[in-house]
């Protein structure tokens, strides 16, 4: 590649260890500091000839914490399935004193970075899947629902979205409206309130019905509105599951269920070939 890699700068020692096997690149320079994208490549990856599909993860944390290691187990899975898997840092309160607006900007910039440098990274710019949890899910939705204005660069819109307990409503009746610069901006940027009348990426949402942080009903309303605009949106509900039910270190069964469902979703979209081990592991 002709983009020089840089070692990750992560404050938490555990995150440093978990990310030590990644190849990391600066995808954006902000006034507060640089932001990193941490890449996990397939075993047989060759950037000079490959045009691999990509899965890019945006961690949760309600805009308060930085947790780029959250989706590392998922990255290893999808890298083993032949995809380039990436976990992205974005600005939040704990990292570069960021705001929800910053997080949305950063998600869009990460998507544009990948599309702009696709050829030198051996990736397919038409097969970039964005995955996010909680606030990261909100940022992913914003890359699709209202991508950046046409400035000559690629669109930030992903080919598909997979979301875990996403914050889809940031209006005064939703979650996090008070964290935006003003209530008006929170409503203006709210994905659920601003679904455009045009074809949008297919979407898969996982949500726990016992989620006390982001109510399940929020995803239920969003999925209904998304489908009403003639878009594809699947909603998988999990009884008695809370906000972090899908994490590797939270619930092994739900982690496997959501991971396999996400894998199957990508197979149905033609992004992946069927997993020969899927039936064996059931």
N, C-alpha and C positions, 0 to 999 in steps of 0.2 A: 504494500500500500504506500501511497505517497503522502499520507497524513501521519505525522510523527506521533507515536503513542506516548502516553505520559502516565506515570505511576499514579494510582488513585490517592487522593487526599481525603481520608475518612477519619473522623475523630475517634470513633469507638474501635477499640482493639479487636473486638469480635468481628466487626464488619471488615476490618482490614484483613483478617485471616480468611474470612469467607470469600472476599473479593480477590484474594491473592492469585487465583488461577485465571482471572479475567484479563483481557487485553483492553486497556482503557484509553479513551480519547477525549479531548476537550471538544465539546460540540457547540459551546457558546461562551463568549466572554461577556460578563455583565459588569456594571460599575462596582458591584460589591465583590466580585470574584468570578472564577471560572467554574463551569459546570461540566461534569464528566458523564460519559456514557460507557458502561462496562460491558464488553462483548464476550460471549461464550460461543466458540466456533465448533461445528461438527468435526468429528475425527478425520474425515477425508476431505476437508475443506481446502480449496485452492482458489484464492481470490483472483488469480489471473485468468481463469477460465470459467469459474462458477458464476451463476446468477441465482443465488439461493433465496427462498422466501425468508422473511424476517418476522420475528415476534419481539416487540419492544414493551417493556413493563414500566409502569409508573406506580410506585408504592403508595400505601395509604398513610394516615396519620393526622387527618383533619387539619392540614396546613400548619401543624404545630411541630411535628418531629421529622427527622430525616432518617429513612430506613431503606436505603438502596439494596440492602441484603435480603429484604423480605421475600423476593421472588427468585432467589438463586436456585432453590430446588426445582422450580418450574423451568428456569433457564437450562439446567442440566438435562431435564427431560426433553425439551424441544430441540436442544442441540443434538441429542442422541437420535432424534427423529429426522435430522438432516437440515434443520433450520439454523440460521444465525439468530441467537437469542441475546437480548440486550436488556440490562436494567439501568435506568436513567436517574441521575440526580436532578432535582429541580428545587427552586427556591421555596423555602417555607420559613416559619418563625425561627426554627432551630438552625437552619442552614442559610446563611447570608441574609438573615432577617427579612425573609420574603413574605409576600402577601398572596392571597388567592389569585389576584390578577397576574402576579409574577409567575405563578405556577402554570397558568393557562398559556402565557406567552412562551414559557420554557418548553412546554409540551409541543406547541406548534413549531418552535425552532428545532427541537429534536427531530421531529418528523421531516422537516424541510432539509435538515442536515443529512439525514439518511438518503433522501431522494436525490439531493444534489451530488452526493459522493458515492452513489450506488455503483457506478462502473468501477471505481478504484477499490471498492470494498467487496466486490463479487456478490452483490445482492440484487434482487429484482425489485425495482421501485414500485411495480404494480402489485406486489404481494407483501406489503408491510402491514402486519396485524398489530393493533395497539391494544394493550391490556392494562387495566387499572383498577385499583381498589380505593373505595372511599373518596378522599380528595383527589387521588390519582385518577380515579374513575371519572370524576368531574372534569379534570383536565383533558382526558381522552375524549369525552363527549364533546367538549368545546372544539377540539381539532376537527371534528366531523360536522357538527351542527352549524357552527359559524367559523369556518376557516378564515385565515388572514385575507385581507384585501389583495387584489391582484397587483403585485409589484414586480412581476417578471420572474419570480421564483416559483418552484413547484408548490402545489397545494399541500396543506398540512393534513388533508383528509386521508385516513387509513383505508385499507381495502376491507377491513372488518374490525369489529370491536368485541372484546370479551371483558366483562365488568363484574367486580365483586363488591356487593353492597355499595354501589356508587351514589355519590351525592348528585342527584339529577335536578334538584330544585333548590336554588339559592335565592329565591324570592323571600319576602318577609314571612311567608307561611312555611318556608322550607328550612334548610340547614345552612348555617354559616353566613347569613345575610349581613350580620353585624360585623363580620370580618372584612368585608369589602370597603372600599373607600367611601361609599355611600349606599344607602338602601336601593337607590335607583340603579346604580351600577350592578349591584348584586342581582337585581331582577333582569336587567338588560342582558347579563351574561348567563342567566339561568338556562341550561339546556332544555329543560322540560317546558319552559314558557316560550321558547323561540325555535321550535322545530320548523325548518323551512319547507315549503311545498316543492320538494325536489327529491330525486333519488339519493338516498343515503346508504352508507355501508350496512351490511347485515350485522346484527348485534345479538350477543348472548349475554344474559345477566344471571348471576347467581346471587341469591339474597336469603338470609336467615329470617324466619318469621318472628324470632324472638330478639331481633336486633334492636337494642335500646339506644343506639347512636344514630343510625339512619333507619327510620321506620321502613318496614317492608312495603307499606302502602305507597311510598314514594316511587319505588321501582315499578309497582303495579300500575300506577297512573302513567308513568313515563312510557312503559311498554305499550299501553293502550293508545296513547297519543302518537307514538312512533309508528305503530301499525296503521293507525287511522290515516296517516299521510302516505300510505301504500309502501311502507318500508318493512323489512323483516326484523322482528325482534322476538327472541325466545326468552322466556323467564322461567328459571328453575328455582322453586322455593324449597327451603329446608326447614322442616318442623323443629321447633325447640333449639334452633341454632342462633347464636349471637353474631356480633359484628365480625369477629376474627375466626369464624368457624372453618374457613378454607385453608388456613395457614398450616404449613408442614408440622410445626411444633405445637399446634393447637388441638387438632383433631385428625388423626391419621386416616380414619375412614372417609371423612368429608374431603380431606385433601385429595385422596385417590379418586373419589367420585367426581369432584369438580375437574381434576386434571384430565381424567379419561373423557369426560363430557366435552371439555374444551378441545381435546385432541380430535374427537369424533366430529365436532363442529367444523374444524379445519379440513378434515377429510371430505365432509359433505360439500364444502366450498371448492374442492379441487386444489387446495393449497398443499395438502399432504397426501401421500399414499396411505392406504390402510395399514395399521400397525399389526404386524404378524404376531406380536406378543400379547395383543389385547385380550384375546379369548383365553389364553393360558393364565393370565393374571386375574381373571374374574373369580 
